[in-house]
Amino acid sequence: MSARRWRVGGRVQGVAFRAATQGRALALGLSGYAMNLQGGEVEVYAQGDGEALQQLALWLRRGPPAARVDTLRELPAAAGEAPGPGFAIR
C-alpha cells in the first residue's frame, strides 16, 4: 500500500472541493481524508494502490467544475495515517 499527501491551493474552499474529492477517491478505492486549512488550501491524504493515487493526483490538478486549482504540492506521507476505512471529510 502506498500513500500520498497534497496541498491544493486556489478557489478550493466553499466550492464542494472536499466532497468531490471524497467521491473521486472512493471511486478509485482509496482511503484517507480531505480537510480545509486556515490559509485557504485543502489538504488531501490518500492511501491505496499506486495507480489509483496517480489518478487522484491528476484529478486534483483540475478539481470539480466550481473550483479553480492554482497550485498542487505533494508533501511527504506515510501509509497508515488514514482515519480508518473510507474517505473522510474533515
C-alpha positions as CSV (number, residue, x, y, z in Angstrom):
1,M,0.0,0.0,0.0
2,S,1.2,3.5,-0.9
3,A,0.3,6.9,0.5
4,R,0.4,10.4,-0.8
5,R,-0.4,13.9,0.6
6,W,-1.2,17.0,-1.3
7,R,-1.9,20.7,-0.6
8,V,-4.3,22.2,-3.1
9,G,-4.5,26.0,-3.5
10,G,-6.7,28.3,-5.4
11,R,-10.5,28.6,-5.2
12,V,-10.9,25.3,-3.3
13,Q,-13.0,26.2,-0.3
14,G,-16.7,26.8,-0.4
15,V,-17.0,25.0,-3.8
16,A,-17.6,21.4,-2.7
17,F,-14.0,20.5,-3.4
18,R,-13.7,18.2,-0.4
19,A,-17.0,16.3,-1.2
20,A,-15.9,15.9,-4.9
21,T,-12.5,14.7,-3.8
22,Q,-14.2,12.2,-1.5
23,G,-16.3,10.9,-4.3
24,R,-13.4,10.5,-6.7
25,A,-11.2,8.8,-4.0
26,L,-13.9,6.3,-3.1
27,A,-14.5,5.6,-6.8
28,L,-10.8,4.8,-7.0
29,G,-10.8,2.6,-3.9
30,L,-8.7,4.9,-1.8
31,S,-9.0,5.7,1.9
32,G,-7.9,8.9,3.6
33,Y,-9.3,12.4,4.1
34,A,-9.7,15.9,2.7
35,M,-9.7,18.9,5.0
36,N,-9.8,22.7,4.8
37,L,-6.7,24.5,6.1
38,Q,-6.8,28.0,7.6
39,G,-4.8,29.6,4.8
40,G,-7.5,28.7,2.2
41,E,-5.9,25.5,1.0
42,V,-7.2,22.0,1.1
43,E,-5.1,19.1,2.4
44,V,-5.7,15.7,0.8
45,Y,-4.2,12.5,2.2
46,A,-4.9,9.2,0.4
47,Q,-3.6,5.7,0.7
48,G,-4.1,2.6,-1.5
49,D,-3.0,1.4,-4.9
50,G,-0.2,3.4,-6.6
51,E,-2.1,3.7,-9.9
52,A,-5.2,4.9,-8.1
53,L,-3.2,7.5,-6.3
54,Q,-1.8,8.7,-9.6
55,Q,-5.3,9.0,-11.0
56,L,-6.4,11.1,-7.9
57,A,-3.3,13.4,-8.4
58,L,-4.3,14.0,-12.0
59,W,-7.9,14.8,-10.9
60,L,-6.7,17.1,-8.1
61,R,-5.0,19.3,-10.7
62,R,-8.4,20.1,-12.2
63,G,-10.8,19.6,-9.2
64,P,-14.6,19.9,-9.6
65,P,-16.2,22.4,-12.0
66,A,-16.7,25.2,-9.5
67,A,-13.1,25.1,-8.2
68,R,-10.0,26.7,-9.6
69,V,-6.8,24.9,-8.8
70,D,-3.8,27.2,-8.9
71,T,-1.3,25.1,-7.0
72,L,-0.9,21.4,-6.2
73,R,2.0,20.5,-3.9
74,E,2.9,17.0,-2.9
75,L,4.2,16.5,0.7
76,P,5.7,13.5,2.5
77,A,3.2,10.9,3.5
78,A,3.4,7.6,5.4
79,A,0.9,4.7,5.0
80,G,-1.3,4.2,7.9
81,E,-2.4,7.8,8.5
82,A,-6.0,7.3,7.2
83,P,-8.6,7.6,9.9
84,G,-9.9,4.1,9.0
85,P,-11.6,2.6,6.0
86,G,-13.3,5.0,3.7
87,F,-12.5,8.6,2.9
88,A,-13.4,11.3,5.4
89,I,-14.2,15.0,5.0
90,R,-12.7,16.9,7.9
